[in-house]
Structure formats: structure tokens, C-alpha cells
Amino acid sequence: MKDKYFELSVKTDAFKDEIENFLIERFNNGIEERDNTLILRSEESFDGLIKELKDYVKVLEEIFNTKINLEINIKKKSNIDWIENYKKSIKPIEIDEFYIHPSWYENKQGKTNIIIDPALAFGSGHHETTRSCVKAINKYVKKDDTFLDVGCGSGILSIVAAKKGAIVDLCDTDELAVKSAKENFELNNVKYNDIWVGSAGDTDKKYDVVVANIIADILIFIANDIKTKVNGYLILSGIIDKYKNKVLEKYKEFVLVEEIPENEWVTLILKK
Ligand SMILES: C[S@@+](CC[C@H](N)C(=O)[O-])C[C@H]1O[C@@H](n2cnc3c(N)ncnc32)[C@H](O)[C@@H]1O
């Protein structure tokens, strides 16, 4: 891609269709029409096309014995590489020992690297709730623990747990999230034990650690499904602090071990 491109605008007070057809036949990059003006863009010069157009208009004037007022403007503009700009806007993040980055960044020495490319599924690591779940998983998950991720999104939390040596199951009600999580496991060279479209209610197993970063209302709504799957720690996130007590009320058989606040969000670590 070149740094600059040309923008040609053509306006006429007569024979607009003929002039437009003339340009369409010679220029196959697409022509925009705005405010009765035809706009053409190209990284190559329009000099040749402008000359041909002027000759054509002269012929039209002669044949129809009329005057055509043709306004031609040419501007040189800067090309913006939108994809590169977007890529630059997504920064890697460090959470404890983890370096979470898109695939176009290099791994960082001395860190546990996790690759997550932006996708439709939630969970790039930039959100407060994901960040504090990563911290909690780092602290409470041990090698060989069984681990369930309810609402896995991109799979980021399960990948963190798998990197710590846990045996992970994950699920999400959103099919696209499950697809994205599967891809991210492969990208990160880690394995899950089981994955499904659905929720905590779809398994009968119990786990050493269960994480659910959803939202307060859903954590309340599916509390019974979640609670019956926990053998050890339960990490609940996605909770705006003013709803904390409402959530705790639904999980009152559990002991509150730790709270991780980040801005208006709070992550709760409960123990059976
Ligand atoms: C905030 S995202 C969390 C993604 C990821 N775990 C993270 O921490 O970044 C919540 C996810 O929960 C899923 N979800 C919503 N309701 C659910 C339910 N009842 N059971 C399972 N997953 C659910 C959504 O589809 C979404 O992917």
C-alpha cells in the first residue's frame, strides 16, 4: 500500500449519465456518488483518465452543439492502514505471571504467555472482571485441580488454569464463544478435558475450583446449578459492587475468603 492516494471528483451540469458510464467503463475500482459529484480514488495518477474525459466531453459538446460545464478536482490524500491502526490499538497486558497478547506480538521471556486474538467472544483480558479472575485463578488453582469455567467466552480463564496444570472443563451458552475457546486452546497449545454449549446445569461433576464471570443477575439465577458443582473454591465475577450482597445472599452456604475490587467491579472468592 502506498502512503498517498489520489481522489478525483467530477461534477457536470449536463450528460451526467453518459459521463458516469464513460468513467465506469474505464475505472473498475468503484465510483462513489455524493452531492451530485462522482468520486474516484486510486493510488495511481488520474492524468490519463482526465485527458480522455475532457476529450470525450469535447466530442459531446460538438455533437450536441452545447456547452458542458465540467468541474474536475484532484486531491492527494494520506492512506490510512486501518487494519494496522486497529492492531496497534490492542495492547498486550500483564497480570501476575501471565503475559496476554494478540498473535502479532512476540512472546515475552520469563512470563507465561497466552495468545488471545480479538474475536466476538468476550475475554481479551482487558476487562476488570477478567483481570481479577486471572489473579484469583493464579492464587487458588493448583496443579491437577479439576476446574470448571462457566461462561468461558474466549476461554481465557480456562487457558490460564490449564497453564497452571489444572484439568479443565468449560462451557458457554453462546455457540460462538465455545468455537472461539476451542480455537484459543489450540492456539495456546493446551488441552481441555471437556467443553460444551450450555451451562453449569449440564454436568453432574464436582470440581476443585469453579469460576463464573457472568453478571450478578445470572449468577443469582443459576446459583443452584453452580453451587452443586463446587468441591473447593468458587470464584464469582462480573458483579457490580452494589449487587455484591444480593449475590452473597444466594451463596450463603459458602464462606467469603477474599474480595478483589477493581473500579466498580468486585470478584468474590468463596469456599465450601
Ligand atoms: C463476561 S463474559 C466472560 C468471558 C470470560 N470467562 C472472561 O472472564 O473474560 C460472560 C460469558 O458468559 C456467557 N453466559 C451468559 N449466560 C450464561 C449462562 N447462563 N451459562 C453459561 N454461560 C453464560 C456469555 O455468553 C459470555 O460469553
The ligand as an ORCA input file, in Angstrom:
! r2SCAN-3c Opt
* xyz 0 1
  C     -18.354    -11.617     30.821
  S     -18.209    -12.972     29.709
  C     -16.858    -13.817     30.476
  C     -15.880    -14.399     29.496
  C     -14.598    -14.940     30.113
  N     -14.883    -16.040     31.013
  C     -13.841    -13.863     30.856
  O     -13.742    -13.957     32.084
  O     -13.344    -12.913     30.228
  C     -19.630    -13.917     30.159
  C     -19.877    -15.121     29.281
  O     -20.922    -15.883     29.904
  C     -21.773    -16.419     28.916
  N     -23.068    -16.724     29.572
  C     -24.126    -15.917     29.791
  N     -25.079    -16.559     30.483
  C     -24.614    -17.809     30.725
  C     -25.125    -18.953     31.410
  N     -26.310    -18.936     31.996
  N     -24.367    -20.059     31.462
  C     -23.168    -20.098     30.860
  N     -22.630    -19.055     30.188
  C     -23.333    -17.927     30.135
  C     -21.795    -15.353     27.845
  O     -22.141    -15.908     26.596
  C     -20.365    -14.825     27.891
  O     -19.545    -15.488     26.955
*
